[in-house]
Amino acid sequence: MTSEHIMNTYSRFNGVFVRGNGIYLYDDQGKEYIDFIQGVAVNCLGHANPVLSNTLAEQSKKIMHISNYFWSDTQLKLAERMVGLSNHNSLFFCNSGAEAIEVALKLGRKFGRSINENKYEIVYTKNSFHGRTMGALSVTGQEKYQKDYRPLIGGVIESIYNDIESLESKINDNTCAFIVEPVQGEGGVVLAQKSYLQKARELCDKYNALLIFDEVQTGIGRLGTFYAYEKFGVIPDVICMAKGLGGGFPIGAVLGNERASKTFVPGDHGNTFGGNPLGCAVGNAVIGELVDKGVLKNVNEMSDYFYGKLEELKSRHKSLVELRGTGLLVGLAFESEAKKFTDECYKKGLLLCTAGPNVARLLPPLNVKKDELDKVLSIIDEVLTSLE
Ligand SMILES: Cc1ncc(COP(=O)(O)O)c(C=O)c1O
């Protein structure tokens, strides 16, 4: 199916979806699907979560939007809550992952320039994914996304992910920032080694550069800790977030420690919608559920259960060569194309996406239940059997 009214930028499945409930989505023919894409790690509390729907409805009756010329109660509360959960000092609100990355890149550039004119190089990693705007794309180490858009921004330097020697050879006095995903999501669900992130911290300290973690996909509870960096025990200077923060409503944020935060002064950056009362109200509700109501604990319990069961499946199905991920960011790596597997799952009513050519990515909502995981495991088992 195509639409003459929408630019042709996505290769989509054919379904037209009209409503959802928890892990389920329903198309316009009334067919039920289990959604383990969840808006690509966005709907962290599933579809039509009543707490989030009520929050949005109630807040929309008070104020939906004011400009950033003023403060709002919901924005102040969300900032206090997010900073309180971190080791950082302050944050900037935006609307999406790529926007958060742009903020972090600008922060890095200004931080460097405040030290000397030559300190502007941003080091990034091969196979990363940071978004599609020109700055974010320039630090996304994947040829297929970059090739038609050159020249990209200058002063960006590629290094190899999880390779300490490569990082050592790229970071120097001219580096203003190093940007890295704690887990490369789009790049194939590849976890950073702790020693690698520790080395990155050490090098950024040595050369006075900002360490930026892109937690757009991995933050807000996805890995079982509120911020992804907690899982690795390495504290970055800057954290980019979006996706799960609004549970389905667009909101992003960039947290900075003191040395990063004080770089920006009025006029340095801004946006119209960032930190609007509706987004911040729903962000507060998301944190309430994750942190105060025990959803984070559920992530850890369900993750242990799920990986245990997936290991059993792996031992019975030779085509499944590796289990990847942590928390509820799960990758199933195949010898050949994962799309064959995700297409079959789709036919059986299970929505999954891929991450790189050979990996299927599973992104359940963080409040998923054991019996729901069991249903998914049984579909995966059936599909793997049918493909063998
Ligand atoms: C790690 C990471 N960074 C940045 C982005 C870009 O986010 P957005 O699509 O909201 O611009 C994504 C999106 O998938 C992502 O996974």
The ligand as a MOL file (V3000), in Angstrom:
LIG
                    3D

  0  0  0     0  0            999 V3000
M  V30 BEGIN CTAB
M  V30 COUNTS 16 16 0 0 0
M  V30 BEGIN ATOM
M  V30 1 C 19.9960 6.0780 19.7490 0
M  V30 2 C 19.1200 7.0030 18.9640 0
M  V30 3 N 19.4580 8.3100 18.8790 0
M  V30 4 C 18.7080 9.1850 18.2060 0
M  V30 5 C 17.5710 8.7970 17.5460 0
M  V30 6 C 16.7600 9.8070 16.7880 0
M  V30 7 O 15.5490 10.0190 17.4330 0
M  V30 8 P 14.3010 10.6730 16.6560 0
M  V30 9 O 13.8310 9.6540 15.6660 0
M  V30 10 O 13.3070 10.9450 17.7490 0
M  V30 11 O 14.7840 11.9020 16.0020 0
M  V30 12 C 17.1730 7.4530 17.6030 0
M  V30 13 C 15.9680 6.9920 16.8940 0
M  V30 14 O 15.7560 5.8370 16.6380 0
M  V30 15 C 17.9690 6.5370 18.3250 0
M  V30 16 O 17.6520 5.2460 18.4160 0
M  V30 END ATOM
M  V30 BEGIN BOND
M  V30 1 1 1 2
M  V30 2 1 2 3
M  V30 3 2 2 15
M  V30 4 2 3 4
M  V30 5 1 4 5
M  V30 6 1 5 6
M  V30 7 2 5 12
M  V30 8 1 6 7
M  V30 9 1 7 8
M  V30 10 2 8 9
M  V30 11 1 8 10
M  V30 12 1 8 11
M  V30 13 1 12 13
M  V30 14 1 12 15
M  V30 15 2 13 14
M  V30 16 1 15 16
M  V30 END BOND
M  V30 END CTAB
M  END
